[in-house]
Amino acid sequence: MKRMFYEKQGRRYIPVAEYDSDLLDSLPKGNHLVSVYPGGQSRRYNIDPAYAAMIAAGRVAQEAITDAMRRASELKPRQTPLTPEQRAAWQRLAESFGEDICTLNGASAYDIAEAGVTAMITEADKLLSNATVRRAYERFLMVCELAKEQQ
């Protein structure tokens, strides 16, 4: 549907914008994933069909991934003992900032990313545990393979 928008200038209406739903909803050649959720939608263009389930699970699991990464990055007690000099320095720091700060350290970027990937795998497994979803995904992969052969 095309629609023209006008703005009144003096006694005349001047065209200022055109809306074309066909143009806005069109997709370029390739494999795309469109996710619609309460309050919005996301589009991923030119995806590898083998990753469709993982990408969709990532969108569905965004909150779970964020929570898992936040928990993984929380500060926790250090495993290696401190030298007497380090202990004294931490003690001075603890007196300045409060008692809890002297025994904490953060997770590595790898641990945080691993927590996010693990959460995404868990969400993908939940989606694919449904027989209908799994069959639809397998059919999608088959159609993608057939499309590759025809190109």
Sequence and secondary structure as in RCSB ss.txt:
>XXXX:A:sequence
MKRMFYEKQGRRYIPVAEYDSDLLDSLPKGNHLVSVYPGGQSRRYNIDPAYAAMIAAGRVAQEAITDAMRRASEL
KPRQTPLTPEQRAAWQRLAESFGEDICTLNGASAYDIAEAGVTAMITEADKLLSNATVRRAYERFLMVCELAKEQ
Q
>XXXX:A:secstr
 EEEEEEEETTEEEEEEEEEHHHHT   SS  EEEEETTEEEEE S  GGGHHHHHHHHHTHHHHHHHHHHHTS 
EE SS   HHHHHHHHHHHHHH GGGGGEE   HHHHHHHHHHHHHHHHHHHHTSHHHHHHHHHHHHHHHHHHHH
 
